[in-house]
Amino acid sequence: MTHIKMPLYDISTLQEGMKVWWSDPAGLTSNYNTIAKIYKEEDEDIEVDTMLLLSEPNGSEVECEAYEVTPVTSLTEKEIKKINKLIAKRGV
């Protein structure tokens, strides 16, 4: 049985072109990405298991479920720099 962590934001606010923080549920990687595509019909709502196509900073792409991302628009520049330093220390 797969356990889905419910996001702490309104998932319906996700949109193509949005910057997000992706956390791989397997714990293998996490990174800032851009939502390139949301796989849903025009009349459908975004659900926690809606598939997304993310564009990674290095140009590659990855597919994930909507619950795996967090919008970063609410983070300040200072918070982003702090996160980047933590990532660099962890070697992620």
N, C-alpha and C positions, 0 to 999 in steps of 0.2 A: 504494500500500500504506500503510495506517495503522499507525503505531507506537504501541503502548499502553505507557505507563509503568506498571510494576508498583508497587503501593503498598507502603509499608514497614511495614504493619500487617496484622493478620488481617482481611481484608475481610468475613469472616462475622460480625464484631462489629457491623456497621452495622445500625441499627434505626430505625424511624420515631420521630420526636420528637428524634433526636440532633442536636446542634449540630455542624456541619462547616464546614471551610474549602473553598470551591469555587474551583478554578483552571480557568478556561476554556482548553481546549487551544489555541484560536486566539489566546490572549494578549490578548483584548479586555477582559476583566474578571476580577476575583476578589473574593470577599466571604464573610463569615460567613453561613451559611444554616442552616435546619432541614430535616431530611428529613421531608417531608410524606407521601410514599408510596414504597414499594419495589415495582416492577412484577415480581412473581414469584409463582408458585404456592406454596401453603403447604408442599408437600413438596420444593420446589426449594431449592438452595443459592444464595447470592449469589455471582455471578461478576464478574470485572472489567468485563464488558460489560452487566451488569444495569442496566436503566434506573431512574433515581430521579427523583422530582418534588421539587424543593427550593422551600421558601418563603423568599423574600428579605425582609430587614428592612423594605423599603418596601412590602411587601404583595404584590408581584408573585411569579410563579412561573416556574421554569425547569426544563427536563428535562435530565438529563445521564447519563453512564454512571458506574458506581460507582468506577472508577479515577480519576475527576476530583476526588474529594473526599477530605479527610483529617479524621478526627475531631479536635475541638479540646478534648476533655475532658482531655487530658494537658497542655495548656498552662496555665501559671500566669497569674494576673491580671496580673502584671508583664510577662510575655511578650506577652500580648494587647495591653496598652497600648503596648508597643514596636512591635508590628506595626502597630497603628493609626496611630502617628506616622509610620512609614515609608510607609504607604499615603497618608496625607495629604500628605506631601512629594512623592510621585510623582503625585498627582492622579488616582489610580485610583478 
